[in-house]
Structures are given as structure tokens and as C-alpha cells.
Amino acid sequence: MSEPDETPDVPQDDPRSSVDRLLAPLYEDSSLWGLLVVMALVMATFLASIVLMSLERRPFALAALAGVAWMSFDVSRRSGFRGPTVRMVVGLWVLTGGIAAIGHFGGFF
């Protein structure tokens, strides 16, 4: 039997964070890039709806936006503010801002 603190699946010398190891197959296999794009668009659309509802000063939307912003900061901080995780978080927020701007100025919301 192995010790409870040993993790045989993860090499100890792997410098990537757990989020980077989780997302690595999506970046490395080009056949999964379509899935990555769809996942990013769905998440950005969801976040854009939170941003747009926050513009109307709805308290629960403001709380949700604060929570998501804190989680984004925390994930970035834990990865040392570098690497693919931070690029993914920043890209997701830029995409969210674009979708929210289209929804706001296009008159959809």
C-alpha cells in the first residue's frame, strides 16, 4: 500500500500548477481547440450577463461579480501571475468585456 500523502499520478518535479495540468490537454491537442473555444464563449457570455446586470446595480449581481473577480484574482495569484492560467483568465475577461459591450451598446440588454 502506498502512503496517503503520496500522489503517484502527478510527478513531483512538474512545475505547472494544478489548473495548468488540468487545462494542458485542451492546449496540447489541436482537435480539442474547438471545445476550448466553445467553453470560453459560454463562460464569457455568462460573465457578460453578470456584468450587464451589475450595471443596473442589482445587489446579487454585484455580489456575484465580486465573487468571480476574487476567484480570478486568487487563481492568478496562486499561479504566480504568470503562465497559461493567467493568460486564460485575462483573455476570458477581455472576451467578457467585448460581449458585454456588444450587448449593452447593441441594445440587447
Secondary structure as UniProt FT lines:
FT   TURN            4..5
FT   TURN            8..9
FT   TURN            12..13
FT   HELIX           18..28
FT   HELIX           30..32
FT   HELIX           33..55
FT   TURN            56..57
FT   HELIX           59..78
FT   TURN            79..81
FT   HELIX           84..105
FT   TURN            106..107
//
